[in-house]
Amino acid sequence: MAERLEWVEIIEPRTRERMYANLLTGECVWDPPQGVCIKRTGENQWWELFDPNTSRFYYYNASSQRTVWHRPQGCDIIPLAKLQTLKQHADTSNARAAGGAGGSRASADNSPGT
């Protein structure tokens, strides 16, 4: 039986630093989590993201900083659109819990490279 991949290594677009994202929980951390398998980043890794303005998926390559609307072929696609959704729901819940006020920690942009 294949091991389920939960953690992926990604490159933060602005700082170019490596970070780690959990595709199931939406958690993002700077240090590699211990005791789990991590899908390492590569030049042929594309992020699948969602643009709410056009209601379309788009794809971003952090190595080349290229963004395209069509799904690239023959590469690793990391479904970060799911992370976007988890983060948006968490931000909405946190804002409600804080009475709509308060700051948030810096994080990766929802539309990198655009």
Sequence and secondary structure as in RCSB ss.txt:
>XXXX:A:sequence
MAERLEWVEIIEPRTRERMYANLLTGECVWDPPQGVCIKRTGENQWWELFDPNTSRFYYYNASSQRTVWHRPQGC
DIIPLAKLQTLKQHADTSNARAAGGAGGSRASADNSPGT
>XXXX:A:secstr
      EEEEE TTT  EEEEETTT  EESS  TTS EE   TTEEEEEEETTTTEEEEEETTTTEEESS  SSS
EEE HHHHHHHHHHHHHHHHHHTTT         SSTT 
